[in-house]
Amino acid sequence: MINNLLFIVILAAFMSAPLVYLLGRSYGKKVSWIVFFILIGMATIYAGLFSTIEHSVILEEYRWIVSPVEINFGLMADGLSIP
C-alpha cells in the first residue's frame, strides 16, 4: 500500500481544480466528464481502503511547524470516515 495515500487523494482533488477551471472556460460543459472521472478515481481508491480499515485505522501524520512549537497535521481513515 502507498504510505501517503490519504494525502495524495486530497491533494489530487485540490490540484485538479485549477485545471478543470481552465479547461471549462474553453470546452464548456464537456469538462464535466473530466470531473466525473476524477471523482470516480478517488472513490475507487477509497473503496480499496475498505479491506484495510476493517481491521485497523489508517493514520497519517505530518510535521507542519517544528519551531518554536511543534504542530502536526494528521489524516485518519476509519470505518466511519471512509464512506
N, C-alpha and C positions, 0 to 999 in steps of 0.2 A: 504494500500500500504506500502511496505517496505520503510523505511526512506532513506537508503543509497543505493538505487537500482542502480544508475549510477556507483557509485564507486565499487560496488560488481561485476557488469558485466565486467568492465575494469580489475579489479583485477583477476577475474576468467580467463580471456584471458592470462594475464601475468603469472599466477601461473600454467596454464596448459602447457605452452610452454616447460619447462624442462621435464615434464612427457612425452609429445609427443616425444621429442627428444630421451629420454632413451628407450621408447617403440619402436621407429622407428629403433633403432640400432638392436633390436632383432627380430622384426616382419616384418621389411621392409615396403613394400607398403601397407600392410594391416592396418597400423596405420592411413592411410588417412581417414578411416571410423570414427575413434575417433575424428579427427579434424572436419570432416563433422558434427557430432552430437554436438560438442561444438559450432560450428558456428550456427547451426540450433537453439540450445537453446538460444544463445544470440539474434538471430533475433526474436525469439518468445517473449522474454522479451521486446525487443524494440517495437515490434508490439503491445504489450499490452499497451504501453505508448501512442499510438495514440489518444485514447479517452481522456486521461488526458491533453495532450498538445493542444488539440483542443480549450480548453477554458482558459488555463493558461500556464505558463512557469514553468518547474521544475528546481530549483536551489539548489545546494548543496554546502555549504562552509565549509572548514575545516581549523583550525588553524595549520599552518605549523611551523612557528617560532614566539615565543612570545617576546623574549628579545634579543637584545636591540631595535629592531624594530619589529613591528607586520606584518607578511607576511601570507596571507591567500591563500589557494588553493581552487579553485572552479570548479564545473562542472555545465553546463547548458544544458538543452534539450528543444528545441522549435520546431515549425513546420518545420523549415529549416534544423536543425541538425540531427534529428532522421532518416529521410530516408537516 
